[in-house]
Structure formats: structure tokens, C-alpha cells
Amino acid sequence: MATALSVEILQTLIGFDTTSANSNLELMAWVRDYLAGHGVESELVYDEAGSKANLYATIGPADRPGVMLSGHTDTVPVTGQAWTRPAHRLTVEDGRFYGRGTADMKGFIATVLAAVPQMQAARLQTPIHLAFSYDEEIGCVGVRRLIDMLREHPVKPALCIIGEPTRLKVVNRHKGKLAARVTVRGKECHSGMAPFGVNAVNYAARLIGWLENEARTRRDEGPYEDGYEIPYSTIHTGTVQGGTALNIVPNHCSLLFEMRNIAAEDPHHLLARLRAHADDLEAEMRQIDNGCAIDIDVTTEYPGLSTSEHDDAIAFVQALAGDHKVTSINFGTEGGLFSQALEIPVLVCGPGSMDQGHKPDEFIEFQQIEQCDAFLARLIARLAQD
Ligand SMILES: [Zn+2]
């Protein structure tokens, strides 16, 4: 029974603390051994330091494009979260499995691995590729090396299914993201002589106001894209740090903001306009002190996903999922990178829900694991034909 094996593997995977800050090599070594035990060779694609890796494997005929099942092995931290159950040991309770990564997204990886014996037995006519990454949670960083490798590969996958938690709904779109840090360098002086200084907090506030105005314009005037709960690009400032004491005009202020963009919008246009506005402010600041400056640095960036509603891949995955709708999600995945770099259809469909992801007492329902096992069994049956 595949489900018993899925649960056993999930238990093993949850036992590895693969918070993005840690190495995932122990987990990957276990996966490689497991695959080798079933006669499947796999390849590791390491990070620069050699302390983390992606894994790629093909089951079935390697000379044909197949279906790539993709997932990330890293998880978000549990630091500062009030867990009432162990985070790195699987707890079974009332039809739920608790632990960090159960929903996002070791549940999917466990079901995929549990299906490997079936994949091997099925004499696949179309291969299945396994693509497991690292450092997804810090901005889809790790998978880029795997994609570079795949670009050079003689045979590229024909379709990619990202198993992020969607309760096995078929998802064809999510927004892209660009995050940046703005650093304002002003000029300090005694607050009683404020006009002789350059107040970095005030200039940062003007930039925040500018960003907020941009956000409002998009809400009121678009561009819009159907299929989203919020059908326009959002812009938001998340952190601000500046000033040390009330009686000092602050010489430093920094902020982090992000844009979550729809496909119609290139976030670099916003960035260029922000830069132009910052140049104007900088000129104003330098009338008082030449050392003043505003720096803008992109911290993370990944493209959105927008697979056409008319792509044949949608009907194919819908049949596997037993659901004939297509929907969007409000979180990002590695899907946009795969789709952009490899020019293949990418869909997101996996067990569990992001309502539980990134939270304390994260869990996945047993029934979702069962459903994903059935999804994979149908995939294997389909790929064993034609
Ligand atoms: Zn995830």
C-alpha cells in the first residue's frame, strides 16, 4: 500500500531539520540511497559552497521528454513560533500529521518517493523526472542551478508539476515578486538645528508615500489580470529602521519593500521610476550635504507563473487530480523560473494547504496524502500507455 510507505517516508523527511539556513545534504543522501535501493540513479547539483544540493533523477526512458515532479526540500524556520507539538518529529493526531514541512512541502516529496517502486514496475513509455531543490523559501535561489543544468540537458522535460500545497487543485498562475532594500544616507545634527541636517527618516517616508501611491494607482486603474482574488500588482513596505535618539536628526534610514506583480507588469519599470524619484530627492538632499545618498538594491526576485488556460497540460493534470477547474494561488513558486528558462508548461498541484504552511503546528491531513498517492498512481498509469 503506497500510503503506508508515504507516511513512513514523511516521518523520515520531517526528522531532517532542513530550515533554509541549514544544509540539506543529509536529507539528500537519504533520498539518494532510497532511490538507489529501487534502482534509480540520481544526480546532485550543489551550491557554490558544496553544503546544499538539488537532486535530479529520471525514471523510465531517458531519451524522451517526460513529466517533471518538482518540490523544494527546505522549510521556513520555527524560531519565535509557539509550537505545541515537536516541529522536527512527525506527530499523528486525528487524521493529521504535524511537523514543519508536512504541508510545505515534504508531504508531496514523500508521496512521490513512495510511488517510485510503482514507477519502476510500470514500464513507463514517458519518463518521470524528479527535481528536488534547496533554498526555495529564501527567494527560489537553489533551483536556478538545477535549471542551468537542465538547459544544457539533451532532453528537457515536457511538463512540470510543482507539488506546492494547493489541496490538489490545479493552479496555472501566481504573481511574480521583486523585493528591494532602500537605504537613505542623510546628515546628522542636533535636533534643535534640524534645518542644518538632512533627515533620513523624512526622506524614507517620502519614498514610502511614493510607493503607497503607486499601490493605490494599481488598485484603482490597473493593469488587471483575471483569475486572482486581488487582480492587480500589489506594492507594500514591510520594515523600516532609522534614527537613534529624538534629539538627533537621523543620518540613516532603511526600508524593505516588495512588489507582487501580475504578468502584464514588469517590476523593473517600477524600479526604474523609483530610482528616478530617488535621484530627485538625492539632488535636494545634496543641496545641504554632498555625502547624502539613496541606494536601492534588489534582494530577491522571481517571475510569476501564467500558463495559458488553453494549454493541453491543464486537461492532462486536471484528469489526474479529478478536478476540472483551474485556479490561482497567492504565494510564489519555482514555477515561473522553470517556465521562463525551459519554455515548458508548468502547473502547481500538490497535497495539503498553504493555510497551514509557515505556521506553528503545521500539518497535512492523512486524506490529502491518500489523494496525492491516487494522483500519482493515475499519472503512472497514463505514462505507462502511449
Ligand atoms: Zn513551498
Boltz pocket constraint, residues with backbone or C-beta under 6 A from the ligand:
constraints:
  - pocket:
      binder: B
      contacts: [[A, 72], [A, 104], [A, 105], [A, 136], [A, 164], [A, 332]]
      max_distance: 6.0
